[in-house]
Structures are given as C-alpha cells and as structure tokens.
Amino acid sequence: RRVIPLGGSVRVELEARTGGALEAELDRDAWRALALQVGDGATAVPRAVRVFPAH
C-alpha cells in the first residue's frame, strides 16, 4: 500500500490477502535488500505483534 521513511527505518503498510491491513517496520538496509515495489507480493512473519482496536 504505502512506504513511509522514518529516519533509520522504513514503515511499510501492507494489505493481507484477506483485505486486512498490516504495518511492518524494517531498518533501511533490510528494506533495500528486499527491493520491493508497491504492488509486489511478500511474506510477513511477525516477531512482535501489537493489536489496536478499530475506532
């Protein structure tokens, strides 16, 4: 969906196959290594999960 640079890291807004939204935060080196473009498919494996209620 969207890529947001945050200093030394990058926040990536992802869309799950189910249509739900996910956010991933990567350091810039990891982001460059992935070389993802908007619309590319990717697999996300959570290490720390935080769930916030919808407003």
C-alpha positions in Angstrom: 0.0 0.0 0.0 2.5 2.6 1.2 6.1 3.1 2.3 6.9 5.7 5.0 10.6 6.6 5.6 11.3 7.1 9.3 15.0 8.2 9.8 17.0 5.0 10.0 14.0 2.7 9.4 11.1 2.3 7.0 7.4 1.6 7.8 5.6 -0.4 5.2 1.8 -0.6 5.1 0.8 -4.0 3.8 -2.5 -5.4 2.6 -3.2 -9.0 3.7 -4.8 -11.4 1.2 -7.9 -11.2 3.5 -8.1 -7.5 2.9 -6.9 -6.5 6.3 -4.1 -4.0 7.0 -0.7 -4.7 8.5 2.3 -2.5 9.3 5.9 -3.7 9.2 8.9 -1.7 10.3 12.3 -2.5 8.8 15.7 -1.0 9.0 16.8 0.7 5.8 19.4 -2.0 4.9 16.7 -4.7 5.1 14.3 -2.5 3.0 17.0 -2.0 0.3 17.8 -5.7 0.3 14.2 -6.6 -0.3 13.9 -4.2 -3.2 10.1 -4.3 -3.0 7.9 -2.1 -5.1 4.3 -1.1 -4.4 2.1 -4.0 -5.6 4.7 -6.7 -5.1 3.8 -9.8 -3.2 5.7 -10.6 0.0 5.5 -12.9 3.0 5.4 -11.3 6.5 6.4 -13.3 9.6 5.6 -11.4 12.8 8.2 -11.1 15.6 6.4 -8.7 17.9 2.6 -8.3 17.5 0.6 -5.4 18.7 -3.1 -5.2 18.1 -5.1 -2.0 18.4 -8.9 -1.8 18.4 -10.6 -0.2 15.5 -12.2 3.2 16.1 
